[in-house]
Amino acid sequence: MNFDNQLLFFFSALGAFNGLFLSAYFAFFIKKRNRSTYFLAGLLFVVSVRVTKSVFLTFYENISTHFIQIGLSACLLIGPFLYLYIRETTRSKSSNSYGWLIHIIPIVVIMILLGYYFPYNEHRYLWQRSSAGYLSWFMFAQWFVYIVLSLALIRSQLYKLISKTKKLNSKDIWLTTVTIGVSIIWLAYFTSRYTSYIVGALSFSFVLYLAILLVILKRRNKLLFFEEPEKYASKKIKNTEAEQHIQKMNDLMIEEKLFKDSTVKLKLLADRLNVSTHYLSQLLNDNLGQSFAQYINTLRVEESKDLIKNNNQFTLEAIGLEAGFSSKSSFYSTFKKITGATPAAYKKQML
């Protein structure tokens, strides 16, 4: 094995073994274990098994056919574990039902039956992506379907990703990273006929180290993407309760226009609503997808838009100050960020 191949083997194998290590960590050693962390452990385990097979098959062609079959069969569980992890994490409250078993037990039974009736060492053509590789096409199709289902679960996070007015929180970033990361690994393996087969393993290593880097950087702020922030750890706000407070908050803003005070703070609004600052922050983030600053600035921009339409005698700077912005620069930058146009350009559109 030449030096280039040694490097490829090292980085791809290291990613695979680190995946196995993290799988064990989430399953047995993390302090706050729950169903979602077990699903994440399962996802990391089956992807790592699949990648480990790829690594050793690429560099050691005489590897056991039984190990190859186990690695290929692991593909059938990648999609289900991804979907179950995303579904469990995005639920408003944890479920105690065992409905998740319908996504796992039938697949395990299918894996056993395929291994018994169509073993890789006797029916290799069925497991390879060729015109007769029906098992291979089935596995990739099933994996792809679960990716689509997982993407549907995080559609709000994907919308935030491309939105100029919505902001991704830590949990959103983590879920998006996991789902898109698994999608990249699927694409790498699916296109391996046109690229090198080791690309799938290297993709996993890249995605894994990117996710680890995100966690390490965020951990400095005492927050892990796969855990809820401590101040919100108790429970989610019920929808009916959240709607009542949001309505009260909006009414307060319409009647008293608190946002026009450039010094308004989260605590002031929380006091007026008779809730804690933590509660109000959670309400804004979870139910409106906005921070306090984003919420206030959105109201200020709407107010300034009305002033531009109806008060031609005001200068743009005066309109920004009247709407609650502390300076001309903050008014211009925030207005453009939310509307996509500068106040001057917006005024021209209204003429």
MIBALUM-188870 format. One line per 2 residues: number of its first residue (from 1); their letters; for each residue x, y, z negated of N, C-alpha, C, O. Coordinates in steps of 0.2 Angstrom, whole numbers. Layout:
<nodes>
NUM	A	X:Y:Z:X:Y:Z:X:Y:Z:X:Y:Z ~ ...
</nodes>
This chain:
<nodes>
1	MN	4:-6:0:0:0:0:4:6:0:9:7:-4 ~ 4:11:5:8:17:5:5:22:0:1:21:-3
3	FD	9:27:0:8:32:-5:1:36:-4:-2:37:-9 ~ -1:37:2:-7:40:3:-13:36:1:-18:38:-3
5	NQ	-12:29:2:-18:25:0:-18:24:-8:-23:23:-11 ~ -12:24:-11:-11:24:-18:-15:30:-21:-18:29:-26
7	LL	-14:36:-18:-18:42:-21:-25:41:-20:-29:42:-25 ~ -27:38:-14:-35:37:-13:-37:32:-18:-43:33:-21
9	FF	-34:27:-19:-36:22:-24:-36:25:-31:-41:23:-35 ~ -31:29:-33:-31:31:-40:-37:36:-41:-40:35:-46
11	FS	-38:41:-37:-43:45:-38:-50:42:-38:-55:44:-42 ~ -51:38:-33:-58:35:-32:-59:30:-38:-65:29:-41
13	AL	-54:26:-40:-55:21:-45:-55:25:-52:-59:22:-56 ~ -52:30:-53:-52:34:-59:-59:37:-60:-62:36:-66
15	GA	-62:39:-55:-69:41:-55:-74:36:-57:-78:37:-61 ~ -73:30:-54:-77:24:-56:-77:22:-63:-82:21:-66
17	FN	-71:21:-66:-70:19:-72:-72:25:-77:-74:23:-83 ~ -71:31:-76:-74:36:-80:-81:36:-80:-84:38:-85
19	GL	-84:34:-75:-92:34:-75:-94:28:-79:-99:29:-83 ~ -90:22:-79:-92:17:-84:-91:19:-91:-95:17:-95
21	FL	-86:23:-92:-84:25:-99:-90:30:-102:-92:29:-107 ~ -92:35:-97:-97:39:-99:-104:36:-100:-108:38:-104
23	SA	-105:31:-96:-111:27:-97:-111:24:-104:-117:24:-107 ~ -106:21:-106:-106:18:-113:-107:23:-118:-110:22:-123
25	YF	-104:29:-117:-104:35:-121:-111:37:-122:-114:38:-128 ~ -115:38:-117:-122:40:-117:-127:35:-120:-132:36:-124
27	AF	-125:28:-119:-129:23:-122:-128:21:-129:-132:19:-132 ~ -122:22:-132:-120:20:-138:-117:25:-143:-118:24:-149
29	FI	-114:30:-141:-110:35:-145:-113:42:-146:-111:45:-150 ~ -117:44:-141:-119:51:-141:-124:52:-148:-128:47:-149
31	KK	-124:57:-151:-127:58:-157:-135:58:-156:-139:54:-160 ~ -137:61:-151:-145:62:-150:-147:57:-145:-148:60:-139
33	RN	-147:51:-146:-149:46:-141:-156:46:-140:-160:46:-145 ~ -159:46:-134:-166:45:-133:-167:41:-126:-162:39:-123
35	RS	-173:41:-124:-174:37:-118:-171:40:-112:-168:37:-108 ~ -171:47:-112:-168:50:-106:-160:49:-106:-157:48:-100
37	TY	-157:49:-112:-149:47:-112:-148:40:-110:-143:39:-107 ~ -153:35:-111:-152:29:-109:-153:28:-102:-149:24:-98
39	FL	-157:32:-99:-158:32:-91:-152:35:-88:-150:32:-83 ~ -149:40:-91:-143:43:-88:-137:38:-89:-133:37:-84
41	AG	-137:34:-94:-132:29:-95:-133:24:-90:-128:21:-86 ~ -139:22:-88:-140:17:-83:-138:19:-76:-136:15:-72
43	LL	-140:25:-75:-138:28:-68:-131:28:-67:-128:26:-62 ~ -127:31:-72:-120:31:-72:-117:24:-71:-112:23:-67
45	FV	-120:19:-75:-117:12:-74:-118:9:-67:-113:7:-65 ~ -124:10:-64:-125:6:-58:-121:10:-52:-119:7:-48
47	VS	-121:17:-53:-117:20:-48:-110:18:-48:-106:17:-43 ~ -107:18:-54:-100:16:-56:-99:9:-53:-93:7:-50
49	VR	-103:4:-54:-102:-3:-52:-102:-3:-44:-98:-6:-41 ~ -107:1:-41:-107:2:-34:-100:5:-31:-97:2:-26
51	VT	-98:10:-34:-92:13:-32:-85:9:-33:-81:8:-29 ~ -85:5:-39:-80:1:-41:-79:-5:-35:-74:-6:-33
53	KS	-85:-7:-33:-85:-12:-28:-82:-9:-21:-78:-13:-18 ~ -84:-3:-20:-81:0:-14:-74:1:-14:-70:0:-9
55	VF	-71:3:-20:-64:4:-21:-60:-2:-20:-55:-2:-16 ~ -62:-7:-23:-58:-13:-23:-59:-17:-16:-54:-20:-14
57	LT	-65:-16:-13:-66:-19:-6:-61:-16:-1:-59:-19:4 ~ -61:-9:-2:-57:-5:3:-49:-7:3:-46:-7:8
59	FY	-47:-8:-3:-39:-9:-4:-37:-16:-5:-32:-18:-5 ~ -42:-20:-7:-41:-27:-9:-46:-32:-5:-51:-33:-8
61	EN	-45:-33:1:-50:-37:5:-52:-44:3:-57:-46:4 ~ -48:-47:-1:-49:-54:-4:-53:-54:-10:-53:-59:-14
63	IS	-56:-48:-12:-60:-48:-18:-66:-53:-18:-68:-55:-13 ~ -68:-55:-24:-73:-60:-24:-79:-58:-21:-82:-52:-22
65	TH	-83:-62:-17:-89:-61:-14:-95:-60:-19:-99:-56:-18 ~ -94:-63:-25:-99:-62:-30:-99:-55:-32:-104:-52:-34
67	FI	-93:-52:-33:-92:-45:-36:-95:-41:-30:-98:-36:-32 ~ -94:-42:-24:-96:-38:-18:-104:-38:-19:-107:-33:-18
69	QI	-107:-44:-20:-114:-44:-20:-117:-40:-26:-122:-37:-25 ~ -114:-41:-32:-116:-37:-37:-116:-29:-36:-120:-26:-38
71	GL	-110:-27:-33:-109:-20:-31:-115:-18:-26:-117:-12:-27 ~ -116:-22:-21:-121:-20:-17:-128:-20:-20:-132:-15:-18
73	SA	-130:-25:-24:-136:-25:-27:-137:-19:-32:-143:-17:-33 ~ -132:-17:-34:-133:-11:-39:-136:-5:-36:-139:-1:-39
75	CL	-136:-5:-29:-139:1:-26:-146:1:-27:-149:7:-27 ~ -149:-5:-28:-157:-5:-29:-159:-2:-36:-165:0:-36
77	LI	-154:-1:-40:-156:2:-47:-154:10:-47:-156:13:-52 ~ -150:12:-43:-148:19:-43:-154:24:-42:-154:28:-46
79	GP	-158:23:-37:-164:27:-36:-168:27:-42:-170:32:-45 ~ -171:21:-44:-175:21:-50:-172:24:-56:-176:28:-60
81	FL	-166:23:-58:-163:26:-64:-163:34:-63:-164:37:-68 ~ -161:36:-57:-161:43:-56:-168:46:-57:-169:51:-61
83	YL	-173:43:-54:-180:46:-55:-183:45:-62:-186:50:-64 ~ -181:40:-65:-183:39:-72:-180:45:-77:-183:47:-81
85	YI	-174:46:-76:-170:51:-80:-173:58:-78:-174:62:-83 ~ -174:60:-72:-177:66:-70:-184:67:-73:-185:72:-76
87	RE	-188:62:-72:-195:62:-75:-195:63:-82:-199:67:-85 ~ -191:59:-86:-191:59:-93:-189:66:-95:-191:69:-100
89	TT	-184:69:-92:-181:75:-94:-185:81:-93:-185:86:-96 ~ -189:81:-87:-193:86:-85:-200:86:-89:-204:91:-88
91	RS	-202:81:-92:-208:80:-96:-208:85:-101:-204:87:-105 ~ -215:88:-102:-215:93:-108:-215:89:-115:-212:92:-119
93	KS	-216:83:-115:-215:79:-121:-214:72:-119:-216:69:-114 ~ -210:69:-124:-207:62:-122:-213:57:-123:-218:58:-127
95	SN	-213:52:-118:-218:47:-118:-216:41:-122:-210:39:-121 ~ -221:38:-125:-219:31:-129:-221:25:-125:-220:20:-127
97	SY	-224:26:-119:-227:21:-115:-221:17:-112:-215:19:-112 ~ -222:11:-109:-217:7:-106:-218:7:-98:-217:2:-95
99	GW	-222:12:-96:-223:12:-89:-217:12:-84:-217:10:-79 ~ -211:14:-87:-205:14:-84:-202:7:-82:-198:7:-77
101	LI	-205:2:-85:-203:-5:-83:-205:-7:-76:-201:-11:-74 ~ -210:-4:-74:-212:-6:-67:-207:-4:-62:-207:-6:-56
103	HI	-203:1:-64:-198:3:-59:-191:-1:-60:-187:-1:-55 ~ -191:-5:-65:-184:-8:-66:-185:-16:-66:-182:-19:-62
105	IP	-190:-19:-69:-191:-26:-69:-192:-29:-62:-188:-34:-60 ~ -197:-26:-58:-197:-29:-51:-191:-29:-47:-189:-33:-43
107	IV	-187:-23:-48:-181:-23:-44:-176:-28:-47:-172:-31:-43 ~ -175:-29:-53:-171:-34:-56:-172:-41:-53:-168:-45:-52
109	VI	-179:-42:-53:-181:-49:-50:-179:-50:-43:-177:-55:-41 ~ -180:-44:-39:-178:-44:-32:-171:-45:-31:-169:-49:-27
111	MI	-167:-42:-36:-160:-43:-35:-158:-50:-37:-153:-53:-33 ~ -161:-53:-41:-159:-60:-43:-161:-65:-37:-157:-70:-35
113	LL	-167:-64:-34:-170:-68:-29:-165:-67:-23:-164:-72:-19 ~ -163:-61:-21:-159:-60:-15:-152:-63:-16:-150:-66:-12
115	GY	-150:-63:-22:-143:-66:-24:-144:-74:-23:-139:-77:-22 ~ -149:-76:-25:-150:-84:-25:-151:-86:-18:-148:-91:-16
117	YF	-156:-83:-14:-158:-86:-8:-154:-83:-2:-153:-86:3 ~ -151:-77:-3:-147:-74:2:-140:-72:0:-139:-66:0
119	PY	-136:-76:-3:-130:-74:-6:-125:-71:-1:-125:-73:5 ~ -121:-66:-3:-117:-62:2:-112:-67:5:-111:-66:11
121	NE	-109:-72:2:-104:-76:5:-107:-80:11:-103:-83:15 ~ -114:-81:11:-117:-86:16:-121:-81:21:-122:-84:27
123	HR	-123:-76:19:-127:-71:24:-124:-64:24:-128:-59:23 ~ -118:-64:25:-115:-57:25:-118:-52:30:-118:-46:28
125	YL	-120:-55:36:-123:-50:41:-129:-47:38:-131:-41:40 ~ -133:-50:33:-139:-47:31:-137:-41:26:-141:-36:25
127	WQ	-131:-41:23:-129:-36:18:-125:-30:21:-124:-25:18 ~ -124:-31:28:-120:-26:31:-124:-21:35:-129:-24:38
129	RS	-123:-15:36:-127:-11:40:-125:-12:48:-121:-8:51 ~ -129:-16:50:-129:-18:57:-136:-19:60:-141:-18:56
131	SA	-137:-21:66:-144:-21:68:-147:-27:65:-154:-27:64 ~ -144:-32:62:-147:-37:58:-146:-37:51:-148:-41:47
133	GY	-144:-31:49:-142:-30:41:-149:-28:38:-149:-22:35 ~ -154:-32:38:-160:-30:35:-160:-28:27:-163:-23:25
135	LS	-156:-32:24:-155:-30:17:-152:-24:15:-154:-20:11 ~ -147:-22:19:-143:-16:18:-148:-10:20:-148:-5:16
137	WF	-152:-10:25:-156:-5:27:-162:-4:22:-164:2:20 ~ -164:-10:19:-169:-9:14:-167:-6:8:-170:-2:5
139	MF	-160:-7:6:-158:-4:0:-157:3:1:-158:7:-4 ~ -154:5:6:-153:12:8:-160:16:8:-161:22:6
141	AQ	-165:13:11:-172:16:12:-175:17:5:-178:22:3 ~ -174:12:1:-177:12:-6:-174:17:-10:-177:21:-14
143	WF	-167:18:-10:-163:23:-13:-165:30:-11:-166:34:-15 ~ -166:31:-5:-168:37:-2:-175:39:-4:-176:45:-6
145	VY	-180:34:-5:-187:36:-7:-186:39:-14:-190:44:-16 ~ -182:36:-18:-182:38:-25:-179:45:-26:-180:49:-30
147	IV	-174:46:-21:-171:53:-21:-176:58:-19:-176:63:-22 ~ -180:57:-14:-186:61:-12:-190:62:-18:-192:68:-20
149	LS	-192:57:-22:-197:58:-28:-193:62:-33:-197:66:-36 ~ -187:61:-34:-183:65:-39:-183:72:-37:-184:77:-41
151	LA	-182:74:-31:-181:81:-28:-188:84:-29:-189:90:-31 ~ -194:80:-28:-200:83:-29:-201:85:-37:-205:90:-38
153	LI	-198:81:-41:-199:83:-48:-195:89:-50:-197:93:-55 ~ -190:91:-47:-186:97:-48:-187:102:-43:-183:107:-42
155	RS	-193:102:-40:-194:107:-35:-194:114:-37:-192:119:-34 ~ -197:115:-44:-196:122:-47:-189:124:-48:-188:130:-47
157	QL	-185:119:-50:-178:121:-50:-174:123:-44:-170:127:-43 ~ -176:119:-38:-174:120:-32:-176:127:-29:-173:131:-26
159	YK	-182:129:-31:-185:135:-29:-181:141:-33:-179:146:-29 ~ -179:140:-39:-175:145:-43:-168:146:-39:-166:151:-39
161	LI	-166:140:-37:-159:140:-34:-159:145:-28:-153:148:-27 ~ -164:145:-24:-164:150:-18:-168:156:-19:-168:161:-15
163	SK	-171:157:-25:-174:163:-27:-170:169:-29:-165:168:-32 ~ -172:175:-28:-168:181:-30:-170:183:-36:-167:187:-40
165	TK	-176:181:-38:-179:184:-44:-179:179:-50:-180:181:-56 ~ -179:172:-49:-179:167:-54:-172:165:-56:-167:165:-51
167	KL	-171:163:-62:-164:162:-64:-164:155:-67:-168:153:-71 ~ -159:151:-65:-158:144:-67:-155:144:-74:-150:147:-76
169	NS	-159:140:-79:-156:139:-85:-151:133:-85:-150:130:-80 ~ -148:132:-91:-143:127:-91:-146:120:-89:-143:116:-86
171	KD	-152:118:-92:-155:112:-90:-157:112:-83:-156:106:-80 ~ -159:117:-80:-160:117:-73:-154:115:-69:-154:111:-64
173	IW	-148:118:-71:-142:117:-67:-140:110:-68:-138:107:-63 ~ -141:107:-74:-139:100:-75:-143:95:-70:-140:91:-67
175	LT	-150:96:-71:-154:92:-67:-153:92:-59:-153:87:-56 ~ -152:99:-57:-150:100:-50:-144:96:-48:-143:93:-43
177	TV	-139:97:-52:-132:94:-51:-133:87:-50:-130:84:-46 ~ -136:83:-55:-137:76:-55:-140:74:-49:-138:69:-45
179	TI	-146:77:-47:-150:75:-41:-146:76:-35:-146:71:-31 ~ -144:82:-34:-140:83:-28:-134:79:-27:-132:77:-22
181	GV	-131:78:-33:-125:74:-33:-126:66:-31:-122:64:-27 ~ -131:63:-33:-133:57:-31:-135:57:-24:-134:52:-20
183	SI	-138:62:-21:-140:63:-14:-134:63:-10:-133:60:-5 ~ -129:66:-12:-122:67:-9:-119:60:-8:-116:58:-3
185	IW	-119:56:-14:-116:50:-14:-120:45:-9:-117:41:-5 ~ -127:45:-9:-131:42:-4:-129:43:3:-128:39:7
187	LA	-128:50:4:-126:52:11:-119:49:13:-118:47:19 ~ -115:50:8:-108:47:10:-108:40:12:-104:38:16
189	YF	-112:36:8:-112:29:10:-116:27:16:-114:23:20 ~ -121:31:17:-125:30:23:-122:32:29:-123:29:34
191	TS	-117:36:29:-114:39:35:-107:35:35:-102:37:39 ~ -105:30:31:-99:27:31:-97:24:38:-91:23:39
193	RY	-102:23:42:-100:20:48:-96:25:53:-92:23:57 ~ -97:31:51:-94:37:55:-89:40:52:-85:44:55
195	TS	-88:39:45:-82:41:41:-79:35:38:-81:30:39 ~ -74:37:34:-71:31:30:-75:29:24:-79:33:21
197	YI	-75:22:23:-80:19:18:-78:22:11:-82:22:7 ~ -72:24:10:-70:26:4:-73:33:2:-72:35:-4
199	VG	-76:36:7:-79:43:6:-84:43:0:-85:47:-4 ~ -88:37:0:-93:36:-5:-90:37:-12:-93:40:-16
201	AL	-85:33:-13:-81:33:-19:-78:39:-21:-79:42:-27 ~ -75:43:-16:-72:49:-18:-78:54:-19:-77:59:-23
203	SF	-84:54:-16:-89:58:-17:-92:58:-24:-93:63:-28 ~ -92:52:-27:-94:50:-34:-89:54:-38:-91:57:-43
205	SF	-82:53:-37:-77:56:-41:-78:63:-41:-78:66:-47 ~ -79:66:-36:-80:73:-35:-86:76:-39:-85:80:-43
207	VL	-92:73:-38:-98:75:-41:-97:74:-49:-99:78:-53 ~ -94:68:-51:-93:67:-58:-89:72:-61:-91:74:-67
209	YL	-83:73:-58:-79:78:-61:-82:85:-61:-80:89:-66 ~ -86:87:-56:-89:93:-56:-94:94:-62:-94:99:-65
211	AI	-98:88:-63:-103:88:-69:-99:89:-75:-101:93:-80 ~ -93:85:-76:-90:86:-82:-87:93:-83:-87:95:-89
213	LL	-85:96:-78:-82:103:-79:-88:107:-81:-86:112:-85 ~ -94:107:-78:-99:111:-80:-101:110:-87:-102:115:-91
215	VI	-101:104:-90:-102:103:-97:-97:106:-101:-99:109:-106 ~ -91:105:-99:-85:107:-104:-85:115:-104:-85:118:-110
217	LK	-87:118:-98:-87:125:-98:-93:128:-103:-92:133:-106 ~ -98:124:-102:-104:127:-106:-104:125:-113:-107:128:-117
219	RR	-100:120:-115:-100:117:-122:-96:123:-126:-97:123:-132 ~ -93:127:-123:-89:133:-127:-95:137:-130:-94:141:-135
221	NK	-101:137:-126:-106:141:-129:-111:136:-133:-117:138:-135 ~ -108:130:-135:-112:125:-139:-118:123:-136:-124:123:-139
223	LL	-118:122:-130:-124:119:-126:-122:114:-121:-117:115:-117 ~ -125:108:-121:-124:103:-116:-130:103:-112:-135:103:-114
225	FF	-129:102:-105:-134:102:-101:-139:97:-102:-145:98:-100 ~ -137:91:-105:-142:86:-105:-145:86:-112:-149:81:-114
227	EE	-144:91:-116:-148:92:-122:-151:98:-122:-149:103:-119 ~ -157:99:-126:-160:105:-127:-157:109:-132:-153:107:-136
229	PE	-157:116:-131:-154:120:-136:-157:119:-142:-163:118:-143 ~ -153:120:-147:-155:119:-154:-161:123:-156:-165:121:-160
231	KY	-161:129:-154:-167:134:-156:-173:132:-153:-179:134:-155 ~ -173:127:-148:-179:125:-145:-180:118:-146:-185:115:-143
233	AS	-176:115:-150:-176:107:-150:-182:105:-154:-184:99:-153 ~ -186:109:-157:-191:106:-161:-197:103:-157:-199:98:-157
235	KK	-200:108:-152:-205:106:-148:-206:111:-142:-204:117:-143 ~ -210:109:-137:-212:113:-132:-218:117:-134:-222:115:-138
237	IK	-219:123:-132:-225:127:-133:-230:124:-129:-230:123:-123 ~ -236:123:-132:-242:120:-129:-244:125:-123:-244:131:-124
239	NT	-247:122:-118:-249:127:-112:-254:132:-114:-254:138:-113 ~ -259:129:-118:-265:134:-120:-262:140:-125:-264:145:-124
241	EA	-257:138:-129:-254:143:-134:-250:147:-130:-250:154:-131 ~ -246:145:-125:-242:149:-121:-246:154:-117:-244:160:-116
243	EQ	-251:152:-114:-256:156:-110:-258:162:-114:-259:167:-111 ~ -260:160:-120:-263:166:-124:-258:171:-126:-260:177:-125
245	HI	-252:169:-127:-247:174:-129:-245:178:-123:-243:184:-123 ~ -244:174:-117:-242:178:-111:-248:183:-109:-246:188:-107
247	QK	-254:181:-110:-259:186:-108:-259:192:-113:-260:198:-111 ~ -258:191:-120:-257:196:-124:-251:200:-123:-252:206:-123
249	MN	-246:197:-121:-240:201:-119:-241:205:-113:-239:211:-113 ~ -244:203:-108:-245:206:-102:-250:212:-103:-249:218:-100
251	DL	-255:211:-107:-260:216:-109:-257:222:-113:-258:228:-112 ~ -252:220:-117:-248:225:-121:-244:229:-116:-243:235:-117
253	MI	-241:226:-111:-237:230:-106:-241:234:-102:-239:240:-101 ~ -247:232:-100:-251:236:-96:-254:242:-100:-254:248:-97
255	EE	-256:241:-106:-259:246:-110:-254:251:-113:-255:257:-112 ~ -248:249:-115:-244:253:-118:-237:255:-114:-233:259:-116
257	KL	-236:251:-109:-231:251:-105:-224:252:-109:-220:256:-108 ~ -223:247:-113:-217:247:-117:-211:246:-113:-205:249:-115
259	FK	-211:244:-107:-205:243:-102:-203:250:-100:-197:250:-98 ~ -206:255:-101:-204:262:-99:-199:265:-104:-196:270:-102
261	DS	-199:261:-110:-194:263:-115:-187:260:-113:-187:254:-113 ~ -182:264:-111:-176:261:-108:-172:257:-114:-167:253:-113
263	TV	-174:258:-120:-171:255:-126:-175:249:-129:-173:246:-134 ~ -180:247:-125:-184:242:-128:-180:235:-129:-176:233:-125
265	KL	-181:232:-134:-178:226:-136:-182:220:-137:-188:221:-138 ~ -180:214:-136:-183:208:-137:-187:208:-144:-193:205:-145
267	KL	-183:210:-149:-186:210:-156:-192:214:-157:-197:212:-160 ~ -192:220:-153:-198:224:-153:-204:221:-151:-210:221:-154
269	LA	-204:218:-145:-209:215:-142:-211:209:-146:-217:207:-147 ~ -207:205:-149:-208:199:-153:-212:201:-159:-217:198:-161
271	DR	-210:207:-162:-214:210:-168:-221:212:-166:-226:210:-170 ~ -222:215:-160:-228:217:-158:-233:211:-157:-239:211:-158
273	LN	-230:205:-155:-234:199:-154:-234:195:-160:-238:189:-160 ~ -231:197:-165:-231:193:-171:-228:186:-170:-231:181:-173
275	VS	-222:185:-167:-219:179:-166:-211:180:-167:-209:186:-167 ~ -208:175:-167:-200:176:-168:-197:177:-162:-200:176:-156
277	TH	-191:180:-162:-187:181:-156:-186:175:-152:-186:175:-146 ~ -184:170:-156:-183:163:-153:-189:160:-149:-188:158:-144
279	YL	-195:161:-152:-201:159:-149:-202:163:-143:-204:160:-138 ~ -202:169:-143:-203:173:-137:-198:172:-131:-200:172:-126
281	SQ	-192:171:-133:-187:169:-128:-188:163:-125:-187:162:-119 ~ -190:158:-129:-192:151:-126:-198:152:-122:-199:149:-116
283	LL	-203:156:-124:-209:157:-120:-208:160:-113:-210:158:-108 ~ -203:165:-113:-201:168:-107:-197:163:-102:-199:163:-96
285	ND	-193:159:-105:-188:155:-101:-192:149:-99:-192:147:-93 ~ -196:146:-103:-199:139:-101:-206:141:-97:-207:137:-93
287	NL	-209:146:-99:-216:147:-95:-216:152:-90:-220:151:-85 ~ -212:156:-90:-211:161:-84:-205:161:-80:-204:164:-75
289	GQ	-200:157:-83:-194:156:-79:-190:162:-79:-186:163:-74 ~ -190:166:-84:-187:173:-84:-184:174:-91:-186:172:-96
291	SF	-178:178:-91:-176:180:-97:-179:186:-99:-183:189:-95 ~ -178:189:-105:-182:195:-107:-180:201:-102:-184:205:-100
293	AQ	-174:202:-101:-171:207:-96:-175:206:-89:-177:211:-87 ~ -175:200:-87:-178:199:-80:-186:201:-81:-188:204:-76
295	YI	-189:199:-86:-196:201:-87:-197:208:-87:-202:211:-83 ~ -193:212:-91:-194:219:-91:-192:223:-85:-196:227:-83
297	NT	-187:220:-82:-185:224:-76:-190:223:-70:-191:227:-66 ~ -193:217:-70:-198:215:-65:-204:220:-66:-207:223:-61
299	LR	-206:222:-72:-211:226:-73:-209:233:-71:-213:237:-68 ~ -203:235:-73:-200:242:-71:-200:243:-63:-202:248:-61
301	VE	-198:237:-60:-198:238:-52:-205:239:-50:-206:243:-45 ~ -210:235:-52:-217:236:-50:-220:243:-51:-223:246:-47
303	ES	-218:246:-57:-220:252:-59:-217:258:-54:-220:262:-52 ~ -210:257:-53:-207:261:-48:-210:261:-41:-210:266:-38
305	KD	-212:255:-39:-215:254:-32:-221:258:-32:-223:261:-27 ~ -225:258:-37:-231:262:-38:-230:269:-38:-233:273:-34
307	LI	-225:271:-41:-223:278:-41:-220:281:-34:-222:286:-32 ~ -217:277:-31:-214:278:-24:-220:279:-20:-220:284:-15
309	KN	-225:275:-20:-231:275:-16:-235:282:-17:-238:285:-13 ~ -236:283:-24:-241:288:-25:-238:295:-28:-242:299:-29
311	NN	-232:296:-28:-229:302:-31:-223:304:-27:-217:303:-28 ~ -225:308:-21:-220:310:-16:-216:316:-19:-210:317:-17
313	QF	-218:319:-25:-215:325:-27:-209:323:-32:-204:327:-33 ~ -208:316:-34:-203:314:-38:-197:312:-33:-198:309:-28
315	TL	-191:313:-36:-185:310:-33:-184:303:-35:-187:301:-39 ~ -181:299:-31:-180:292:-32:-176:291:-39:-178:287:-43
317	EA	-172:295:-41:-168:295:-47:-173:296:-53:-173:293:-58 ~ -178:301:-52:-183:303:-57:-188:297:-58:-190:295:-63
319	IG	-189:294:-52:-194:288:-52:-191:282:-56:-194:279:-60 ~ -184:281:-55:-181:276:-59:-181:277:-66:-182:272:-70
321	LE	-180:283:-68:-180:285:-75:-187:284:-78:-188:282:-84 ~ -192:287:-75:-199:286:-77:-201:279:-78:-205:278:-82
323	AG	-198:275:-74:-200:268:-74:-197:264:-80:-199:258:-81 ~ -192:267:-83:-189:264:-88:-181:262:-88:-178:260:-92
325	FS	-179:263:-82:-172:262:-80:-167:267:-84:-169:273:-84 ~ -162:265:-86:-157:269:-90:-153:273:-86:-150:279:-88
327	SK	-152:271:-79:-148:275:-75:-150:274:-68:-153:269:-66 ~ -147:278:-63:-149:278:-56:-146:271:-54:-149:268:-49
329	SS	-140:270:-56:-136:264:-53:-140:257:-55:-141:253:-51 ~ -142:257:-61:-146:251:-63:-152:250:-60:-155:245:-58
331	FY	-156:256:-58:-162:256:-55:-161:254:-48:-165:249:-45 ~ -156:256:-44:-155:254:-37:-153:247:-37:-155:243:-32
333	ST	-148:245:-41:-146:238:-40:-151:233:-42:-152:228:-39 ~ -155:234:-47:-161:230:-49:-166:230:-44:-169:224:-43
335	FK	-168:235:-42:-173:236:-37:-172:232:-31:-176:228:-28 ~ -165:232:-28:-163:229:-22:-163:221:-24:-165:217:-19
337	KI	-161:219:-30:-160:212:-31:-167:209:-31:-168:203:-29 ~ -172:212:-34:-179:210:-34:-183:210:-28:-186:205:-26
339	TG	-182:216:-24:-186:217:-18:-183:215:-12:-186:214:-7 ~ -176:215:-12:-172:214:-6:-171:220:-2:-168:220:3
341	AT	-173:226:-5:-172:232:-1:-171:238:-7:-172:237:-12 ~ -167:243:-4:-165:248:-9:-172:253:-10:-176:252:-6
343	PA	-172:257:-15:-178:261:-16:-179:266:-10:-185:267:-8 ~ -174:268:-7:-174:273:-1:-177:269:5:-182:272:8
345	AY	-175:263:6:-177:259:11:-185:257:10:-189:257:15 ~ -186:256:4:-193:254:2:-198:260:4:-203:259:6
347	KK	-195:266:2:-199:272:3:-201:273:10:-206:276:12 ~ -196:272:14:-197:273:21:-202:268:24:-206:270:29
349	QM	-202:262:21:-207:257:24:-214:260:22:-219:258:25 ~ -215:264:16:-221:266:14:-224:272:18:-230:274:17
351	L	-219:275:21:-221:281:25:-225:280:31:-227:284:35
</nodes>
